[in-house]
């Protein structure tokens, strides 16, 4: 019972009930009418529920500091109706690295890292393999993104029984990216608002059953960095 009551959905319900009771008591006392107090309490509980549903994100609220991650998450949420499933903020075991968004769907498996860069500095590429943000060489960031995806691929493959490729990418917000999609050092780089198109533009590669199984495996082998919401 204690474990059940500690579940997020029960905590939210408890808080909603407490809000309704508190408002009902205060309003009922102020207007000396318990019926108006109850009505106000119900309205307050409903308002809290509506606010919670609109502001809810699978990235924990206390950790929600990245505008880029929220924007990517909003795009990926629209893919759910097309059979895509997404895990957010997944840790790479035995490291400090994480994949911001792991997407499993009809066209394959994708690792999306959302980047918010200073819009005053241009994004450019040299010789097709060097990514710069202003004067800053982003080689280390590309290497990290590619390594994260390779680790996810290896872990999922071990449990799935055959190779599962995870495609790495950087979704950049802030400065304009002067190309649609470019693969640099094995990582797809694109303007952040292209994330959804980047995923759906490919041909179907997985069945519904494979999608569900890979998603379940990924949820197990790539733990939530900040705990489940």
Secondary structure, DSSP 8 states (H G I E B T S, - for coil): -HHHHTSHHHHHHHHHHHHHHHHHHHHHHHHT-HHHHHHHHHHHHHHHHHHHHHH--SS-GGG---HHHHHHHHHHHTTGGGT-EEEEEEE-TTSS-EEEEEEEETTEEEEEEEEE--TTS-EEEETTTEEEETTEE-HHHHHHHHHHHHHHHHHHHHHHSS---EEEEEEEESS--SSSEEEETTEEEEEGGGHHHHHHTS-----HHHHHHHHHHHHHHS-BTT---
